[in-house]
Amino acid sequence: MYKNGEYKTIKKIELNDYLKDGWEIRNKCRGRISPTKGKIWIYKDDRRLCINKSLIDSYVNDGWMVGRNVHPIKNFIGICKNGINKYIDPSELDEYLDDGWEKRMTSRNKGMITVYDPNHPEEKSFSVSINDHRYLSGELKMSAFKNYNNGKCGPCKGLKYIHKENQIKRVSPELIQQYLDDGWLMGMK
């Protein structure tokens, strides 16, 4: 919300009151000049650059391609060790596994779960530790099922894809760890 040079974040339930008081719906970034304005993305091998359009000919003559090439890791495998993610060539996998790396990627939200308060469903979802007493007691519900519990979507909403040995399943988030412990991997492959 914006009024007289001041920006404010509000709850959705407060919107009408603020609008009546002369506030406008406006984002802080509105009117910001993009850092890529007048520039173009190019790539070569696994490198990407954003350059001034006037320099494009010299780069193209040097073997660069126009575009972002957002799939430079398409045929690579994601691994992690001590919270560090890395993509490697499949031929190097055994060497990394022997060195203690795992064939998976870590999450920034490890140990956290996104929940909502069913007594206040109009409020935004938020994250808590999976050991939070409010979540464990059932006071807070998993946000993945928020719309389903409020009758706004189907029974598959919030389910996650997992795969193992050419088999694909969709399971509820609270069961994922059991499947991961049994050798399943996240995603559809």
C-alpha positions as CSV (number, residue, x, y, z in Angstrom):
1,M,0.0,0.0,0.0
2,Y,1.2,3.5,-0.7
3,K,0.2,6.9,0.6
4,N,2.2,10.2,0.9
5,G,5.5,8.6,0.1
6,E,5.0,5.8,2.6
7,Y,4.8,2.1,1.7
8,K,3.1,-0.4,3.9
9,T,2.4,-4.2,3.8
10,I,-1.0,-5.1,5.2
11,K,-3.2,-8.1,5.7
12,K,-5.8,-8.8,3.0
13,I,-8.6,-8.4,5.5
14,E,-7.5,-4.8,6.1
15,L,-7.5,-3.8,2.4
16,N,-10.9,-2.1,2.3
17,D,-10.2,0.0,5.4
18,Y,-6.9,1.3,3.9
19,L,-8.5,2.1,0.5
20,K,-11.2,4.1,2.3
21,D,-8.5,6.0,4.1
22,G,-6.9,7.1,0.8
23,W,-4.2,4.5,0.4
24,E,-3.3,3.1,-3.0
25,I,-2.4,-0.4,-4.0
26,R,1.2,0.1,-5.2
27,N,4.4,-1.9,-5.2
28,K,7.8,-0.4,-4.1
29,C,9.4,-1.7,-7.3
30,R,6.9,0.1,-9.5
31,G,8.7,2.4,-11.9
32,R,12.1,0.8,-11.2
33,I,14.3,0.5,-14.3
34,S,15.3,-3.0,-15.1
35,P,19.0,-3.8,-14.8
36,T,18.8,-5.7,-18.1
37,K,17.1,-2.8,-20.1
38,G,18.9,-2.3,-23.4
39,K,20.9,-5.5,-22.9
40,I,20.7,-9.0,-24.3
41,W,21.5,-12.5,-22.9
42,I,24.1,-14.6,-24.6
43,Y,25.7,-18.0,-23.8
44,K,28.6,-20.1,-24.7
45,D,29.2,-23.6,-23.3
46,D,28.0,-23.4,-19.7
47,R,28.5,-19.6,-19.3
48,R,25.8,-16.9,-19.6
49,L,26.3,-13.1,-19.9
50,C,24.0,-10.1,-20.2
51,I,25.7,-7.6,-22.5
52,N,24.8,-4.3,-24.2
53,K,23.1,-4.9,-27.5
54,S,25.8,-2.8,-29.3
55,L,28.4,-5.5,-28.4
56,I,26.4,-8.5,-29.8
57,D,28.3,-8.8,-33.2
58,S,31.7,-9.2,-31.5
59,Y,30.4,-11.9,-29.2
60,V,28.6,-13.8,-31.9
61,N,31.7,-13.7,-34.0
62,D,33.5,-15.3,-31.0
63,G,31.1,-18.3,-30.9
64,W,28.5,-17.0,-28.4
65,M,24.8,-17.7,-29.0
66,V,21.9,-15.3,-28.4
67,G,19.6,-16.5,-25.5
68,R,19.9,-17.6,-21.9
69,N,20.4,-21.4,-22.3
70,V,18.7,-22.1,-19.1
71,H,19.4,-25.9,-19.3
72,P,23.2,-26.1,-19.1
73,I,22.9,-28.8,-16.4
74,K,20.2,-30.9,-18.2
75,N,22.2,-34.1,-18.4
76,F,23.9,-33.7,-15.0
77,I,23.1,-35.2,-11.6
78,G,22.5,-33.2,-8.5
79,I,24.5,-34.2,-5.4
80,C,25.0,-32.7,-1.9
81,K,27.4,-32.9,1.0
82,N,27.4,-30.8,4.2
83,G,24.6,-28.6,2.9
84,I,26.4,-27.9,-0.4
85,N,24.7,-28.6,-3.7
86,K,26.6,-29.5,-6.8
87,Y,25.8,-30.8,-10.3
88,I,28.2,-33.4,-11.8
89,D,28.5,-35.5,-14.9
90,P,26.9,-38.9,-14.4
91,S,30.3,-40.6,-15.1
92,E,31.7,-39.0,-11.9
93,L,28.9,-40.1,-9.6
94,D,30.6,-43.2,-8.1
95,E,33.7,-41.2,-7.2
96,Y,31.6,-38.5,-5.4
97,L,29.5,-41.1,-3.6
98,D,32.7,-42.8,-2.3
99,D,33.7,-39.4,-1.0
100,G,30.5,-39.0,1.1
101,W,28.3,-37.1,-1.3
102,E,24.7,-38.0,-1.6
103,K,22.6,-38.3,-4.8
104,R,20.1,-35.5,-3.9
105,M,19.9,-31.8,-3.4
106,T,19.4,-30.0,-0.1
107,S,16.7,-27.4,0.6
108,R,17.1,-24.0,2.1
109,N,14.1,-24.8,4.2
110,K,15.4,-28.1,5.6
111,G,13.6,-29.0,8.8
112,M,10.8,-26.4,8.1
113,I,7.2,-26.9,7.0
114,T,4.8,-24.3,5.6
115,V,1.6,-24.1,7.7
116,Y,-1.5,-22.1,8.3
117,D,-3.8,-21.4,11.2
118,P,-7.2,-23.0,10.4
119,N,-8.8,-20.5,12.9
120,H,-7.6,-17.7,10.6
121,P,-7.6,-19.2,7.1
122,E,-7.6,-15.7,5.5
123,E,-4.1,-15.0,6.8
124,K,-1.0,-15.9,4.9
125,S,0.8,-19.2,5.3
126,F,4.1,-19.2,7.2
127,S,7.0,-21.6,8.0
128,V,7.7,-23.3,11.3
129,S,10.1,-26.1,12.4
130,I,8.7,-29.6,11.8
131,N,9.1,-30.0,15.6
132,D,7.0,-27.0,16.4
133,H,4.6,-28.0,19.2
134,R,1.7,-26.2,17.4
135,Y,2.2,-28.2,14.3
136,L,2.7,-31.5,16.2
137,S,-0.5,-30.9,18.2
138,G,-2.6,-30.2,15.1
139,E,-3.2,-26.6,16.0
140,L,-1.5,-25.6,12.7
141,K,-2.2,-27.4,9.5
142,M,0.0,-28.0,6.5
143,S,-0.4,-25.2,4.0
144,A,-0.2,-27.6,1.1
145,F,-3.7,-28.7,2.1
146,K,-5.1,-25.2,2.9
147,N,-7.3,-24.8,-0.2
148,Y,-8.4,-28.5,0.0
149,N,-9.4,-28.2,3.6
150,N,-11.3,-25.0,2.7
151,G,-13.1,-26.7,-0.2
152,K,-11.2,-24.7,-2.9
153,C,-9.4,-27.5,-4.8
154,G,-9.2,-31.3,-5.5
155,P,-7.7,-34.1,-3.5
156,C,-4.4,-34.2,-5.4
157,K,-3.5,-30.6,-4.5
158,G,-0.4,-30.5,-2.4
159,L,0.7,-34.1,-3.2
160,K,4.4,-34.4,-4.3
161,Y,5.8,-36.6,-7.1
162,I,8.4,-39.2,-6.2
163,H,10.1,-41.9,-8.3
164,K,12.0,-45.2,-7.9
165,E,13.0,-47.8,-10.5
166,N,10.8,-46.4,-13.3
167,Q,7.8,-46.1,-10.9
168,I,6.2,-42.7,-10.2
169,K,3.9,-41.9,-7.3
170,R,2.2,-38.8,-5.8
171,V,2.3,-38.8,-2.0
172,S,1.3,-36.4,0.8
173,P,4.2,-34.3,2.1
174,E,4.1,-35.8,5.5
175,L,4.9,-39.3,4.0
176,I,7.8,-38.1,1.8
177,Q,10.5,-38.8,4.4
178,Q,9.4,-42.4,4.8
179,Y,9.7,-42.9,1.0
180,L,13.0,-41.1,0.8
181,D,14.4,-43.4,3.5
182,D,13.2,-46.3,1.4
183,G,15.2,-45.2,-1.6
184,W,12.7,-43.1,-3.5
185,L,13.7,-39.8,-5.0
186,M,11.8,-36.5,-5.4
187,G,10.3,-35.6,-8.7
188,M,9.2,-37.5,-11.8
189,K,12.8,-38.3,-12.8
